[in-house]
């Protein structure tokens, strides 16, 4: 769930000759995560990632051969699971499994290019439904989608969407997935600078909740916060394959971050296919770039940023195969307050120090380092190609004006769209290259501080 759909669509700066840059050079998150180094060890091969979304278009040249036959649970919309009715699902698939083959090898890559995508098309949001009706439909269809994905062999289930209410059927489906050995990653939502209202399935016990951080490890202004946050991942200025037009887009939000977390799990599972879901998740937790305060977790960055490179090199002890490593399942019956933190904290370092914080180096022989993995202050390139996908789905929420952080989960009045607040559709653009645009004034004002410098940890 992330951006002006989650997604704040960001557009390019001054144009320069296209030959000066490659598409891959625009994917800052892959540089920060040292993807090429990881791909020598694992590409996610052998792992199926289910994308429960708006459909996935397999005709995108960077997704050729990556998309399996799936299931269509949106009978009121023309086409099938390979027909993406608004572009969001294809974008998530591209962030996970893009191959970079387009343009003679100058295409956009996913973090786990060896993985396969199982598309499960969910009903289109809106369509004249009230909030209550939309939530009811979501809770009717999502459990079916989850069970289908598990039964079709998906080890990882990516849900970059959400509703304002959960259900026992959804809770039961999540438990079914865990019992059958799968992991579910869900987006936190993008009203963190507004209502910050808890969503589902991210609020369902057993679901791994993902928030978004920027190039400096700071929680993005729109990324929601609360006890449902387990990890953070890159979720701003994300260049990836998408549907329509030039089939290349740039977006931001917790949807994108969730896709990166799902791909991280696929990389680890591919390297260790004998591990259970509990062990893969435990290693992700043990190698995450934790909060800079030294706390085990907080409500803004969770247990920290996903660091699959560290998990692949020095995973440490994966622990017991049959013990779920997060506390939410046990806490569901007797919830207790979650540790809190100031929004200015980042994953892996403090932004309140008098001097810029430097990420601790990640030694190759230790998995205990909690230094920020995403420490490079790499500028993001401008949008390449047309932003043509209608990325306004569910969790890709309209970016509200910056404001002081509200109390967690205040009441939010219902609105016509069951899954998201209304927002304008992205506009197509001509190909542009150059520096990333500047964020709107105040867009990250609550998370300011010195810029982090130093190598990827």
N, C-alpha and C positions, 0 to 999 in steps of 0.2 A: 504494500500500500504506500505510495510515495509520490507527491508532486503537483501539477495543475490538473492533473487527474489523479493521480497522486501527483500530479504533475504539473508543476510549474514548468512550462515549456520555455526554454531559454534559447535566445537566438544570437546569431553571430556578430562579430565585430567587423573591422575593416577587411576588405577582400585583398588577397595577395594571390599570386599564381598558384594554381592547384598543385603543381609539381613540387612545390616547396615542402609539402607535408603529405603524410600518408594517413589513411583513416585510422590505422592502428595507433599512430602517434597521438591521436585525439583521445584515446581511451586511457585516461590518466590512472584510473583505478587498477588497471592491469599492470601498469608500471609500478605503482606503489606496492602492489601485492607481489611483485616479481613473478608474474605469471609464467614467463618463458622458463624460468628456473624450475618452477613447480611442474611444468609440463614435461620436463625430462623424467620426472618420477611418476606423475599421474595426470591423465587428461579427463578422468571420469569415465573411462571406457568400462562398459559392462553394467553401468548403473542407469536405471530408468528414473527420470524425474517427471512426475505428473504436474501439469500446469492447469489448475482449475481456474478458468478465466473466460475470456470472450471468444475463444477459439484460437487456433494457431495456423497461420498461412504457410504451408510447406513450399510454396513457390518462391519464397525469398531465397536468393542465391546463396546466402550464408546459412540457410537452414536446410539445404538440399540433402536428403538422405538422413536427416536428424529426427524427423517427425513421424511417429508411429500412427497407426490407426487407433483412434480413441473412441470417445462417446459424446454424443450430442444430447445435452439435457436442456436445450433451448428450442423446443418445437415451434414456438411462435415466431422464430426468426428464420429467414430463408437460409438455405445451405445446411452445412453440417459442422462437425468439429474442426474441419479444415477451412471453414469460412469464418474469418475474424470480423465480427460486426463492428468493432470500433478500434482495432489495432493494438489494444493493450496486451492481450495474450501473446501475440507474436513478439512484442517487445520483451516480455518476460522470458520467453523461450530463447530469444536472441541473446539476452544477457547471460543466460545459462549455458547454451550449447552452440552459439554461433561459431562457424568454422573459419571465417575470414577468406573464403574461396572466391568471393565476388571480385570483379575488377581485376582478374588475372592474379589473384592472391592478395589484393589490397582491400580486403573487406573487413568487416567488423567481427571481432571474436567474442565468444562467451567465455566465462571463466573456466567452464568444464566442457571444452569442445568435443570431447570423446563420448559424452553422455548422450542419451536419447530422450526425446520429449514425448510424453503421453498426454495428448490434449484432451481435456474434458471441458466441453463448452457449457457454461452456466447461463441461466436466463439473463436477458438484457435488463438492466435496471431502468426504472421509470415506467414507461408504457402506461401511464395513467394510474398507476397504483399509489395508494397512500403509503406512508411509512410503515404502518402496522402490516398492511398487506404485503409489502415488499419484504419485510423481515420474516413474515410467515413463510413466504415462498422460499427465501434463502434457507431457512431452517428445515424446509421440506426437501430441497434439492441437494444442499451441501452434504448431508449424511450419505445420500445415495452416491454422490460423486466420490467421496472419500473411500467408501467401501469398494466401489468399482476400481479405483486406482490401486488400492492395496491388492485386490484379487487379480489384477493384471500385472502384478510384479513391480510396482513402483516402490522403491526404497525411500525415495524422498518425494514429498508432496508440497508443492508451492502454492500458497493461497494469498495472492496479492489483492485481496478484496475483503469486504466485510459488511456486516449489518449491525444495527444498534441493539439487537437482542439475540441471545443464544437460546438453547433448548436442551432438553434431556436427550433428544434424538442426536443432536450434534455432539454432546458429551459422550454418548455411547459409541458413536462412530469414531471419535478420536481414540477412545479406549480400544476399540477394535483394531485400529491402525497400529497402536503401540503393541498390543498383544501379538499382532501378526509380524512385528519386526520393522515397521516403517517409522519415519519421522515426518512431522508436519511443521512447516515453517509458515508463519502468517505475518502480514504487515501490521504495524502498530496503528497506522492511520496518519493523516496529515492535518489535524486540527490542533497541533501542539501550541500554536500561537493564537488559538481561539478557544473553542469549547473544551477541547481535550477529553471528549466523551469516550468512555471505554467502548470498544467494538468487539465483535465476534466474527471469526473464531479465535482471534488473538487472545481474548479473555477466557477462553475455555481451558481448563486444566489439562496439561499434557501437550498443548500446542506451544511451540517455541516462538516467542514474540520477538520481532526484529524492528529496530529503529534505524534511522539514517544519520550518518555523520558526513562531514565535509572533508576536504583534502587535509585539513589540520586536526582532524579528530574531534571536532566540535559537533555536538548534536545540532542538526539543522533546525531552524526556527519552527518549521511546520511539523517536525517529527514528534509524535505524541510520546508522553512519558507516564510512568506509573509502575506498579508492581508487575504488570504484564510484560515488561521489557526484559528479555533475556540476553540478547546480543544487539550490537550495532554493526553496520556495514556501510560501505560507500553508497551514497544516495543523492548525489548532486552532480549536475553536468555530465550525465552518463550517456555516452555515445554507443549506439547499439543497432542491430538490424531491426527493422519494423515492417509493417504492412503498408503497401501503396506507394505511389510516387517513386522517389529514388530509393525507397526501401532502406533508408538510413535516418535515424532520429536521435535527438538529444533531449533527455528528460531528467527530472529530479523527483525524489520522494521516497517514501518507505516501501513502495512496491518494488522499486529498483533494488533497494537494499536487501529485501527479502530474497529476490532472485540470486543475489550474490551469496547470501548465507546458504541457500539451497545448493548452489553450485559448489560451495566449499565442502559441504557434507558429501556431495558426490565424489569430489576429488579424494577425500579421505577414505570413503567406502571402497572406491576402486582399488586403492592401494592395499586395503585390508578387508577383502570380501568376507573373511571369516568372522569379523566383528559383528556384534549385535547392534541394534539401534542405540541401546543404552551406552555401549562402549564408544561408538562414534560421537555421540553427544557429549559424553564425559571428556573425551580428548579435546573436543572443541572448547569446552568450558575451561579445561586445564591450561590451554594454550592461548586463550583470549587475551587481548591487550586490556587489562583491567582498569578500573577508575583510577585517576591520578591521585586521589586522596589516600589510596592504599586500602580503601574499603573493599570487601569482597564483591559487592555490587552496589548500585544505586538505581534510583528510578529514572535516571536520564540516559545512561549508557548501559544499563543492565550489568552483566558480568564483563562487558567490554567488547571490543571489536574482534570480529572473526579473523583468525590468522592461519589459514590452511597451510601456508608455507612452513610455519613452525610445527604444525600438527603432523605434517608429512615427514619432516626431518627428525624431530625429537618429540614424538608423541607421548612418551612416558607410559606409565601403567594405565591401560584402558579400564582396569577395574572389573568388578563383577559383571557378568553378562546379563543378569536378570534383575538388576536394580536400577530403576529410573533415577538419574542423577539430579534432576531439578526438584525443588521442594513443593511445587504447586499441587501435585496430585494429593500428597498427604495433607497439605494445608487447606485443601478445598473444604474439608469438613470443619476446620476450626481456623479460619483466617486470622492472621495477625498482621500488624502494621509492617510495611516494608521499610528498610533503611532508606533514608532520604539523603538528598545531596543538593547542592546549589546547581542551577542550570549552567553555570559557567564552567563546570567540570568537563573535561574531555576524556576520551578513552586513552589512557596511557600517559597522561601528563596534566599539569595544572596550568590554567591560563591566568591565574591570579598572582603568579610569581613576579618579582620585580624584574627578572630577566627571562628571556624566552626559555621555556622548558625544552629539554633535549631528551628524546626517547632513549631509554636504556638499550644498549646493544643486545641483540638476540644471539647468544652464543649457540653454536651448532651442537653443543653437547648438553644443553639444558633446555627443558621445556617449561621451566618455572618463571621465566622472564615475563613481566607484564608490561613491558615498554610498548609504546604505541607502534603498531605495525604500519600505520598509514602516515608516517611522519614527514613525507616529502611535501613541500609546498609547491606542488607542480601546478602550473597554470593549465586550465582546460581549454582546448581548442574550440573555435566557434562551430556552430552546427554545420554538419556536412550534408549537403543534399536537402531535400524538401522535408519539412516536418509535416507529414501528411496524415499520419494515423490519428484518429479521433480518440485521444488517450484519456478521455474524461470518464473513467470507470471507477465505481465503488470508492476504493481508498485513495485514488489520486484526486485529492480534494482541492478545491479552490483555495489559493493562498490568501489568508486574511491579512489585514494590516497588522504590523508588529505591535505587540502589547505586552504588558506585564503578565507573567505566568499566572493563569487562573487557578483556583482550587481544582484538585483532581476530580474529574467526572461530574461537572455541574450539569444541571438539566439543560437539554437542548431541545427546542421546539421542533416538531416534525416538519419536514419539507417534502415537496412533491416527489423527489427522487428517493427511492427506498435505500439506496446504497451510498449516496454522496450528495453534496451540495451542488446546485446548478453552477455551471461555469461556462465561459466561452470556449468554443472549439479552437484548436491550434490553427494557425494560418500557414499555408505552404510558403516556402522560401526558396530563393535561388541558392545554389551552392556557394558557401562562403568559407573562408579560411582565415585564421588569425587568432588573436587573443580572445579569451573567454570574456563575455560581457560582465560588467560589474553587477553584483547583486543589488536589488533595490535598496535604497537607504533604509536602515533600520531593520532589514530583513533578518539579521542575525544579531541585533543589538543586545539581546539578553545574554549572549554567549561570547561577548567580546574579550579581548585580552591580547597579549603578545602572540605573534605568529610562531608556530612551532617550526624549528629548523632541524636538520639532521637527517641521517639515513633511515631508510626503512628498517624497522626493528624486527 
